[in-house]
Amino acid sequence: MNDGEAWHLRATLLPEGDEPVDLWVSEGRLSFEPRPDARELAPPGGFIVPGLVDSHTHLGFSDEAGGEVLSPEQVQERCRAHLRAGTTFIREMGGTSPVAVSLPTDDRLPRMQAAGTCLILEHRHPFSPTPPEQLAEVAAAQIEAGGEWVKIFADWPGWPDDDGEPEFGSDHLSYDRDVLGATADAVHAAGGRVAIHAFGPEGAQAAVAAGVDSIEHGWGLKESELDEMAKRSIAWVPLLGIAPMMLSGAEKRGDRAQAEWIRASRERLRELLPRAVDAGVPVLAGTDWFPEVRLLDDMQAMVECGLSVERAIGATSTTAKRFLGEPGLEEGAPADFVLLRSDPRADLAAIANPEVVMLAGRRVEGSA
């Protein structure tokens, strides 16, 4: 496809659209103004979703425990795999190295907001520990080094003394509210944002009180915290798509306590997740374990937990873009979109079978 060509297509814009509209692509941008020289991109009658957003994935982890830090070329190949699946924007949630932060600019890869190395209290392979008194300084330095997000583990089973592992979901708080609050202030002052890993209730409660920007997992969140999250525009990325793999792993290990906690959490979230959206909390979709977990898996899990299909589509498109400060399907925006032949509101699985994936006006070759 020639980057200078103009294209026309007629399709229904999702997640809210009801009737087909005419859309043009020219010089990598979207327009609703006719271009007489435009060629037809695809037969009329499809459905367009803004380029998908994976709001929680990791590009900087090695495929094997103890493996070497991935090279920029390896990370770029992972980006291409995301793009072929329809993901045109990635919020990269850190890893064992800051390799994603320092990737060279490439307009043929998904745009990205990246974190540096994950920050954690105690030594847990493959992470290096960061003590509480250094957390704010280390986090701010990651933003000054080019990161846009800082990823902090607010809990992990076995803390603080690691004297035996508690039941999963009863995670001890690692960094307390004051430490997290001071860190959030330092990161915000440096121009960045803070994402908090919290499975248990203590980590989620401390994160909300500290005024961070997003809660990752958050399976221990309480309904009483939702209004405060909405007031502060704290996003929730529940990552429900990983639950089946977690459950399968617990069952294979014979860990009945963890398996039961996962089942109980999913039942709680059937009530909590719709209430969060109704309260105004930005709920976003992510894979965490891509490619074993797809955005479709997370979206389907959201629907199973009570979200409408439209809201699940928004969680990986319009809602996510709004939270991340990215344009959607609007005049002059980058021409990032997924063209589907069938309506995902009737069958969400259509999301995984795009007819066309377009990034900045270029058709992505080899897309699913």
Secondary structure, 3 states (H helix, E strand, C coil): CCCCCCEEEEEEECCCCCCEEEEEEECCEEECCCCCCCEECCCCCEEEEECEEEEEECCCCCCCCCCCCCCHHHHHHHHHHHHHCCEEEEEECCECCCCCCCCCCCCCCCEEEEECECEECCCECCECECCHHHHHHHHHHHHHCCCCEEEEECEECCCCCCCCCCCCCCCEECCCHHHHHHHHHHHHHCCCEEEEEECCHHHHHHHHHHCCCEEEECCCCCHHHHHHHHHHCCEEECCHHHHHHHHHHHHHHCCHHHHHHHHHHHHHHHHHHHHHHHHCCCECCCCCCCCCCCHHHHHHHHHHCCCCHHHHHHHCCHHHHHHHCCCCCCCCCECCEEEECCCCCCCHHHHHCCCEEEECCEECCCCC
